[in-house]
């Protein structure tokens, strides 16, 4: 998955919960992973010339979390979402509880966390998982 992992905090949390619920391995990609030099590096590693380096496929087979697990991507994106919310509300100071993933001092700002967007027809994030019809 490329960054950003989500468009809002709620959506990110739903993605983490769906990955856990359905026992899926989701790795957050890094920027430029499709660039030719990155593909060449990946091919070099895959050739075995650097020895045995575990790749995402090993995580899929073992069910171990990758280095850049979806939870890591979600928590990283929260900071950007909070900055966007504060900016949209004129630079307000926000107090964020990382345990509940809620803004505790500003209800209007907290509503931004729960703001949902329109998804393609047949897809929904309702109920804690992505559903396609």
C-alpha positions in Angstrom: 0.0 0.0 0.0 1.3 3.4 -0.9 1.2 6.4 1.4 -1.0 8.0 2.6 -2.5 5.0 4.2 -5.8 6.7 4.6 -7.7 10.0 4.0 -8.7 10.4 7.7 -8.0 8.8 11.1 -11.2 6.8 11.2 -10.5 5.2 7.8 -7.0 4.3 8.9 -8.2 2.6 12.0 -10.8 0.6 10.0 -8.0 -0.6 7.7 -5.9 -1.8 10.7 -9.0 -3.5 12.2 -9.8 -5.2 8.9 -6.2 -6.5 8.5 -6.3 -8.0 12.0 -9.8 -9.4 11.7 -9.1 -11.2 8.4 -5.5 -12.1 9.3 -4.1 -10.2 6.4 -0.6 -8.9 5.9 -0.6 -5.3 4.8 2.7 -3.5 4.3 2.8 0.3 3.9 4.9 1.0 0.8 7.5 3.7 0.6 7.5 6.5 -1.8 9.0 5.9 -5.2 8.8 2.1 -5.0 7.9 1.9 -8.6 10.9 4.0 -9.7 13.3 2.1 -12.0 16.3 2.3 -9.5 14.1 0.8 -6.7 13.0 -2.0 -9.0 16.6 -2.7 -9.9 17.6 -2.8 -6.2 14.7 -5.2 -5.5 15.7 -7.4 -8.4 19.3 -7.4 -7.1 18.1 -8.5 -3.7 15.8 -11.1 -5.1 18.7 -12.5 -7.2 20.4 -13.7 -3.9 23.6 -11.7 -4.5 23.2 -10.1 -1.0 22.3 -13.4 0.7 19.0 -14.3 2.3 17.0 -11.1 2.9 13.4 -11.7 4.1 10.9 -9.9 1.9 7.2 -9.3 2.3 6.5 -12.8 0.8 8.1 -14.3 3.9 5.7 -12.3 6.1 2.8 -13.6 4.0 3.9 -17.2 4.4 4.8 -16.9 8.1 1.9 -14.5 9.0 4.5 -12.3 10.8 4.0 -8.6 10.6 6.3 -6.8 8.1 8.6 -4.0 9.2 6.2 -1.4 7.8 2.9 -2.9 9.1 -0.4 -1.1 8.4 -0.5 -0.1 12.1 2.7 1.8 11.7 1.4 3.5 8.5 -1.8 4.4 10.2 -0.1 5.9 13.3 2.3 7.9 11.0 -0.6 9.3 9.0 -2.4 10.4 12.1 0.1 13.3 12.6 -0.6 14.6 9.1 -4.4 14.2 9.5 -4.2 16.2 12.8 -2.2 19.0 11.1 -4.7 19.1 8.3 -7.6 19.3 10.8 -5.9 22.1 12.8 -5.2 24.0 9.7 -8.7 23.6 8.4 -10.0 25.0 11.7 -7.7 28.1 11.6 -4.7 26.7 13.5 -6.5 25.6 16.7 -4.4 23.8 19.3 -5.7 20.2 19.5 -5.2 17.7 22.3 -5.2 14.2 20.9 -5.6 11.0 22.9 -3.6 8.2 21.1 -5.4 5.5 23.0 -8.9 6.4 21.8 -7.7 8.2 18.6 -10.0 11.1 19.5 -9.4 14.9 19.9 -10.3 15.6 23.5 -10.6 19.4 23.6 -12.5 20.3 20.5 -15.7 18.6 19.4 -15.8 20.3 16.0 -12.2 19.1 15.3 -13.1 15.6 16.6 -15.9 15.5 14.0 -13.2 15.7 11.3 -11.8 12.4 12.5 -15.1 10.7 11.9 -15.8 12.4 8.6 -16.4 9.7 6.0 -16.0 10.1 2.2 -17.8 8.6 -0.7 -16.4 5.3 -2.0 -16.8 3.7 -5.4 -20.1 2.1 -6.0 -20.2 -1.4 -4.4 -17.5 -0.6 -1.7 -18.0 0.3 1.9 -15.9 0.5 5.1 -19.0 0.2 7.3 -18.8 -2.6 9.9 -15.0 -2.7 10.2 -14.0 -4.1 6.9 -13.8 -3.3 3.2 -16.8 -4.8 1.4 -17.2 -5.1 -2.3 -20.4 -6.3 -3.9 
